[in-house]
Amino acid sequence: MISIKKLNYGFGTKKVLENINLDIRENEAVLITGSNGAGKTTLLRIIAGVLFPYPGTFQYGLALGNQPMSRIGFISDQISLYQSMSLQEAIAFHSQLYQVKNFDTTILTEAKLDLKKKISDHSVGQKLIFHLSLVLSTRPKLLLLDEVLHAIDPYLREICLKRILDLLILGETTLVMVNLNFHDIENIPQRVVIIRDNTIALDQPLEILKDKVKKIVSKKEMPELHALHERSFADRHEYYVYPFEESMLKDQGCEVLDLNLNDIVTAFIGGEYA
């Protein structure tokens, strides 16, 4: 669906992304992550068509029709809405612009939003819910989310995630999201892409990644492990290892623990600060 080859991007003399190669399949859910300033948001904005890379090639492998931007839903970390409009006025404007015949207000009702109130009178979380409703009204083939879910309360976050999951289950959209908070999205991404040193350092299905990254707990030091990240305490040493192999633990008497998505990404990012 999306094919990125040898993509580069920078601001002046500063390199932000270098030699990025990434293919995203239709109806796939992909998480892009990495440390602060790694270039995650820049890559997402390139995919959204907001920024233009050079050199490199970027292609959409899907039919976007006469209004391609109506089939790409992009919710950035800076929500841009006509603040002086009421929700009702903004819905009418959006529906006319993108030829939306039946605007679904279900999530607005669930979030208890007043359609007669101005956008400026709503909280950040409510504005995000409204922005999501606008984006989803065009039934986008590609949905891009940039670190926005952490800005809203748990109830509104659950509404957002449920609607996104519904789209993925129905196979109606491809999701690319940037995030650093993973507790609420653990079951959404099928694939994890980690950016480090301006390029893609890791790109793997989440289930395979969970098999390959483990935490080893030992009472003695094990420098031979060459861990991604390690922590030492008075009574134990913890090693986050990738790729994990059973042969590493031969006669060592260690404990091996499975990791969730948050722990896995923390291990990779934590190694950058070592």
C-alpha positions, 0 to 999 in steps of 0.5 A: 500500500505504501512504499518508501525507498531510500528516503531522506529528509533534513532541515538545513544542514541537520539530518532528520531521516536518512535512507528510510526504506519502509513498506506498509501493507493494506489494512496493517496497523504499524507503530512508529516509535523511538526516542524524542527527536528521532524523526517519528513525527517527521516520517508521519508527516511525510506519509501524510503528504505534509512534508516532501522528502528529497532524495528518495521515492514515496508511493501510495499503492491505493486508489485515492480518487479525485480527492486523495486527501479525503482518503487520508486521515491525519491527526497530528499533535497540533490539532487544527480546527476553526475555533470560532465555528460551532461543532454543528457549523464545522460539521456542515462545512466539512460535509460539504467540502468532502461530500459526506452525506450522512455524518455519524455523530455517535462518538460525539454523543458518547463524549457528551459534546454539545454541537451548538457550542463553539470549538474554542469552548471545548477541552483538548480531549473533546477537540481531539474526539471531534477532530477524529469524528471529522476524519472518520466521516470520509472513511479514510483508507489510511489513518495517521495518528501522532502521539495524541491519545495521551492528551485525553482522559481515560474515558475519551481515550477508550472511545477513540480506541474502540472506534479505531479498533472497529475500523481495523477489525472491519478491514477498512483502514490502514493505521500508522501511529506514533506513540511513546505511551503504550499501555492503552494501545498494546493490542493495536499494532501488528508491527513495530518500527523503531527509529534510531540515529536518523534511520530504521533500526528495527522493523518486526511484527510485534508477536515475533518481537515479544519472542525475541526480546526478554528480560534476564534476571541474575544474581551475578553480573553477566557482561557476556550478554551484550544487552540492549539495556541493563540495570543493577540493584543491590541483590540482582542484575537485569538484562534486556536482551535481543535477540534472545536465545536459550543457549545464553542461559546455559547453567546460569540459574537465571530467571527469564521474563516475558515483556510487554510492548512498553518494556520492549520499546523502553529497552531499545530506547534505554540503550541509547542513553546508556 
